[in-house]
Amino acid sequence: MELHLIRHPRPDVPPGVCYGQTDVPLAESAAEVAARLAPLLPTEFRLHASPLSRARLLAEQFGAPLLDDRLMEMHFGEWEMRTYTELGDAVNRWVEDPLGFRSPGGESATELAARVREWLDHTLADSAGESATPLVVVAHGGPLRVIAGHLLGLPPERWLSLAFECGQVTRIDVEEWGAVLKWFNR
């Protein structure tokens, strides 16, 4: 099965702001990004997306997406819409434990991974008989790292090295025996 992972277009957020699950506007046109990406996608596919508008608006340019909260970005709780400078030394605790640290009122990367893996396992199980039907997923950097990292067999502590760029698509072919990264950030 072809799996196309698309990160939403660039959001209209100043640099250095932690926005996580906050529903922020786009800084670039979803229609223009979709027009650029469309030639890289198969002609027919199943479409899944995060319900956050920055992903949903792009996905809707391709069709009627199946929206799923499990594809939302990590929830940063009280850190949402604050600058990393404002957070000061608290950010160091996250750097020291990137998988286990949870901001106040938020979730950890391990918790994010669990909900995304639940979505992935469910979606792949539902797709077992549809191996020829490609899947397009429009989401956020965090969930896309989990999907790709898991499928490619990377340990979770290496998932942060997968830098999904805004408005770009990555293709992974999922086979019964494993997954193959066909291309990244096009």
TORGU-719665 format. One record per residue (C-alpha): y, x, z. Coordinates in nm, 2 decimals, decimal comma, padded with zeros to 4 digits, always signed. Example, Ala and Ser with C-alpha at 12.3 -4.5 7.8 and 13.67 -1.06 7.14 Angstrom:
! residues 2
-00,45/+01,23/+00,78
-00,11/+01,37/+00,71
END
This chain:
! residues 186
+00,00/+00,00/+00,00
+00,35/+00,12/-00,08
+00,58/+00,11/+00,22
+00,95/+00,15/+00,15
+01,16/+00,21/+00,46
+01,53/+00,15/+00,42
+01,80/+00,22/+00,68
+02,09/-00,02/+00,68
+02,43/+00,08/+00,52
+02,68/+00,28/+00,71
+02,82/+00,07/+01,00
+03,19/+00,04/+01,07
+03,17/+00,23/+01,40
+03,38/+00,54/+01,50
+03,18/+00,87/+01,52
+03,03/+00,93/+01,87
+02,99/+00,57/+01,97
+02,66/+00,44/+02,10
+02,61/+00,11/+01,93
+02,23/+00,04/+01,95
+02,17/-00,34/+01,93
+02,54/-00,43/+01,92
+02,59/-00,63/+01,60
+02,85/-00,42/+01,43
+03,00/-00,48/+01,08
+02,93/-00,27/+00,78
+03,17/+00,00/+00,65
+03,01/-00,02/+00,30
+02,91/-00,31/+00,08
+02,55/-00,43/+00,12
+02,55/-00,54/-00,24
+02,65/-00,20/-00,37
+02,39/-00,02/-00,16
+02,13/-00,28/-00,28
+02,23/-00,22/-00,64
+02,18/+00,16/-00,60
+01,84/+00,12/-00,42
+01,69/-00,15/-00,64
+01,57/+00,08/-00,91
+01,37/+00,27/-00,65
+01,19/-00,04/-00,53
+00,89/-00,21/-00,69
+00,96/-00,53/-00,88
+00,76/-00,74/-00,63
+00,72/-00,69/-00,26
+00,71/-00,84/+00,08
+01,03/-00,80/+00,27
+01,08/-00,75/+00,65
+01,40/-00,68/+00,83
+01,58/-00,65/+01,16
+01,79/-00,95/+01,24
+02,09/-00,74/+01,32
+02,35/-00,81/+01,05
+02,38/-00,45/+00,93
+02,01/-00,46/+00,83
+01,98/-00,83/+00,75
+02,28/-00,84/+00,51
+02,12/-00,56/+00,30
+01,77/-00,72/+00,31
+01,92/-01,05/+00,19
+02,04/-00,87/-00,12
+01,67/-00,81/-00,21
+01,54/-01,16/-00,12
+01,45/-01,37/+00,18
+01,34/-01,13/+00,45
+01,11/-01,21/+00,73
+01,33/-01,12/+01,03
+01,17/-00,97/+01,34
+01,34/-00,87/+01,67
+01,08/-00,59/+01,71
+01,26/-00,41/+01,42
+01,59/-00,40/+01,61
+01,75/-00,06/+01,71
+01,70/+00,07/+02,06
+01,88/-00,13/+02,33
+02,12/+00,10/+02,51
+02,23/-00,15/+02,78
+02,55/-00,05/+02,95
+02,59/+00,24/+02,71
+02,65/+00,00/+02,41
+02,98/+00,06/+02,24
+03,08/+00,35/+02,47
+03,14/+00,70/+02,34
+02,91/+00,98/+02,43
+03,21/+01,15/+02,58
+03,27/+00,86/+02,81
+02,91/+00,88/+02,93
+02,95/+01,24/+03,02
+02,67/+01,41/+03,21
+02,45/+01,09/+03,19
+02,37/+01,19/+02,83
+02,21/+01,51/+02,96
+01,94/+01,30/+03,14
+01,86/+01,15/+02,81
+01,84/+01,49/+02,64
+01,61/+01,62/+02,91
+01,37/+01,32/+02,87
+01,43/+01,17/+02,52
+01,12/+00,95/+02,53
+01,12/+00,83/+02,89
+01,49/+00,80/+02,97
+01,64/+00,45/+02,99
+02,01/+00,39/+03,00
+02,12/+00,13/+03,26
+02,01/-00,22/+03,14
+01,86/-00,07/+02,82
+01,52/+00,05/+02,70
+01,35/+00,39/+02,66
+01,24/+00,54/+02,34
+00,88/+00,48/+02,46
+00,96/+00,11/+02,50
+01,12/+00,10/+02,16
+00,81/+00,26/+02,01
+00,58/+00,01/+02,18
+00,75/-00,29/+02,03
+00,78/-00,13/+01,68
+00,41/-00,03/+01,69
+00,32/-00,38/+01,79
+00,51/-00,50/+01,48
+00,35/-00,23/+01,26
+00,00/-00,30/+01,38
+00,04/-00,67/+01,33
+00,20/-00,63/+00,98
-00,07/-00,38/+00,86
-00,35/-00,61/+00,99
-00,19/-00,90/+00,81
-00,16/-00,69/+00,49
-00,53/-00,58/+00,49
-00,61/-00,81/+00,20
-00,28/-00,75/+00,02
-00,31/-00,37/-00,03
-00,16/-00,40/-00,38
+00,15/-00,58/-00,25
+00,42/-00,33/-00,15
+00,62/-00,37/+00,17
+01,00/-00,31/+00,21
+01,14/-00,28/+00,56
+01,51/-00,28/+00,62
+01,59/-00,16/+00,97
+01,75/+00,12/+01,18
+01,69/+00,48/+01,25
+01,49/+00,44/+01,57
+01,24/+00,19/+01,44
+01,20/+00,38/+01,11
+01,13/+00,70/+01,29
+00,86/+00,52/+01,49
+00,70/+00,37/+01,18
+00,70/+00,69/+00,98
+00,62/+00,93/+01,26
+00,32/+00,72/+01,37
+00,19/+00,67/+01,01
+00,23/+01,04/+00,94
+00,05/+01,15/+01,26
+00,35/+01,32/+01,42
+00,36/+01,34/+01,80
+00,63/+01,11/+01,94
+00,84/+01,41/+02,06
+00,87/+01,51/+01,69
+00,99/+01,17/+01,56
+01,36/+01,26/+01,62
+01,33/+01,52/+01,35
+01,30/+01,24/+01,10
+01,66/+01,18/+01,00
+01,68/+00,85/+00,81
+02,02/+00,83/+00,64
+02,22/+00,51/+00,61
+02,17/+00,33/+00,29
+01,87/+00,54/+00,18
+01,51/+00,46/+00,11
+01,19/+00,65/+00,20
+00,85/+00,58/+00,05
+00,52/+00,62/+00,24
+00,19/+00,52/+00,08
-00,05/+00,38/+00,34
-00,42/+00,43/+00,26
-00,73/+00,35/+00,45
-00,77/+00,72/+00,53
-00,41/+00,78/+00,63
-00,06/+00,80/+00,49
+00,13/+01,01/+00,24
+00,50/+01,07/+00,24
+00,59/+01,03/-00,13
+00,97/+01,08/-00,09
+01,24/+01,08/+00,18
+01,60/+00,96/+00,18
+01,67/+00,87/-00,18
END
